[in-house]
Amino acid sequence: MPRRYACIRKVLGPGFKLKITWLEPDPNVQGEVDWCSKKLPVACGKFGLACTEEITDHTVFSHEYIHPTKSKDKNSSWMYPRKGETWALYQDWNLRWSSEPEKHSQYKFDFVELLSDFSERGGARVYYLGKVIGFVSLFEPAEQHGVLRFQVSPNELYRFSHQIRSYRMTGREGYGVPADSFEFDPASLPSSLFDRRSTVTIAKPSTFW
């Protein structure tokens, strides 16, 4: 899953090498410090500069992140989910997973679109996305756990597992493609979603359409 960030410093030739600096989580809140100390995955929050290296394997990159918030000293960046982005959320998430990390190495996910930018004061408004039956990686707004929209609170930042690169569909791409659905990058999805036995039919919520 795409959860690491790097800053591209320079493009080198020949061979199209990249000089990059990795970004590592640098949390300020104790619960998040404990989470990071147990090497649990982090995709949001404060990140600081780490080691610099040259790489030739360009497949390590998933997508560009274009909205980091820089600190005054330019050595730290804050990564927050933004309006219109699609993200995976951990199911049954709890920041106290750090107390028993060995029990939380396998994850289940929900998928959402952000209806607002995440903020430290208000969190973020999101709505659930469910898999469209008959398609490999097409998702549309759908109720999950009895609700469609909900608020992710400010203290649930680490509930966001990873951003999913996606493309919003118009409905004209082919038969049965819902307008305003999303085509997800399959590399950002768990393999269980491609098992037909795990697919569940989800009805469209009449209040949304």
N, C-alpha and C positions, 0 to 999 in steps of 0.2 A: 504494500500500500504506500502511496506517496506521502511520506511524513517528514522527510528531511529537506532542509533548505540550504542553498549555497548561493554565494554572490560571485558572478563571473567577473574576474578582474581583467583578463586579457585573452584574446584569441591568438594562438601561436601557430606558425607554420614553419616548415611544411608538415603535413599530416593532420592539420587542423586540431592541434592540441588546445585545451582550455586550461587556463590558470584560474582556480577557484578558491574561495575561502568558505569553509563550512560554517554554518550557524548552529549553535547548540543552545538548548533551553537554559534560561537564566532567570528562574522565577523569584518573586519577592515574597509570596504568600507561603506560610509554613506547610500547609497541606499540599501545595504544588511542589515545594522543595522535597517533601517526603516521597511524592509520586516519582519525581525525576531520579531520586537517589536509588530507587528500585528498578531503574531502567525501563519503566513503563513508557509506552509511546506517547509523544507529544507533537501536536500539529499547530497549536495556538499559543498565544501569550508572548512573553518577552524572550528574545533570543539574543545571544552575544556572539561575537566573532570567535572562531576556533582556529583550527589548523588550516594552512594554505597548501595546496598541492596542484600538480599538473595531471590532467586525465585525458585519455583518448576515447574512452567508452562513453559515447553520447547517449546511449540507451538508458543511462541512469536518470535522465531528465524526463519528467512527466509533463510539466507545463510551466509557463511563466507566472510568477506571482507579482502583480503590479501595484499593490496597495500597502506596502509596508510603511509603518510610522516610525521615523527615525528619532533617536534620542539626540539631545543637544551635542553630545560628544561624538556622535556618529558611530559609536562602537556597539550600540544596541538597536534592535528593531522590535516592534510589536506587530504580531501577525494576528489579525482579527477577521473572522468571517464577515463578508460584505453582502449587502442587498443584491439579490439576483443570482448569487452563487449557489451551487448545489454541494451538499456535504453529507457525509456519513456520520451518524451519531451512534455511540455505544448503547446497546440495550441494557437496561438494569444497571446503569452506570452509578458508581459511587466513588468519591475521591478517596475513601478509606480502603480501596483496593490495594493500596501500597502496604497495608499491614499484612496482607496475605497474597503477595504477587504471584506465587506459584499456582494459585487457584484461578488466575485470570490471564492465562496465556492464550486462550481461545475466546474469540469474540463473536457476538451476534450484533447486527447493525440494523438501524432504521435509516431512511434516506429522506432528506428534506431540502426545500428551497428556502433561502433567507428572504423574508419580507421586509427586513430592516437590517441596517448595519449593527453588528454587535458593539455594545458600549459597556464600559465598566460600571455605569450607573444603572442601566436598564436591561442589560442582556440583549437578546434578539428575539424577534417574532419570526416563527417559521411555520411552514405547513408540510405535512407528510407527502411523500411520493411513493407510489406502489407500482410494481412491475406490470406492464401491459401484457396480457396473455397473447401468445403467438409471436412475440418478438424477443430477441436475445437480450437487448440492453436498453429497452425503451420504458420510460417511467412517466407516470401521470399523477396529478393530485388524487389522493385516496386516503380515506380514514384508516388510521391505525390505532389500536388500543382504545377504540371508541371515540377518538377525536380526530379532527382534521388540522386545525391550527392550534398552536400553543406557544408559550413563552419559555425560552431558555433563560434561566436567571443568570445574573452576573457571576455568581460563584460556581457555575457549571461550565466554565470555559473549556475545561479538559474533557468534557463530555463529547466534544467534537473530535472525531477520530481522524478524518482526513478530507480534504477537498476533492471533489470528483469533477474532472473535466467533462463538460457536457455541451450539447448543442440543442437549442430550443427549436422544436419542429413547428412548421406552419400548418400541417395537416394535408399539404399538397404533395408530400414526398412519396406517398404510395397508399394503396388501399388499406384502410383500417388504422392509419396513423392519426392519433388524436392531435388536434391543434393545441399548442402550448404544452405538449409533452416534451420530455427531454431524452435525447439519446446520450447514454452514459458511456464513458471510456471503459471498456470491459476490463482493462488492466487495474482499474480502481475498485473492482467489485469482487466479493468473495466467490470462490469457485462453487459454493453450494447453490448460488443463484442459477447456475447453468445446469443443475440437476432437475429434470422435469418432475421428479417425485417430490421436490421441495417447493414447487410452485403452488401458490394459493390464489384463487380467483378473488379479485377485490372489486366490489361494486363502486361505480362513480357516485360521489356524494351529490345529491340533487341541489344542495344549498350552494355548491360551488359553481355549477355550470349555469 
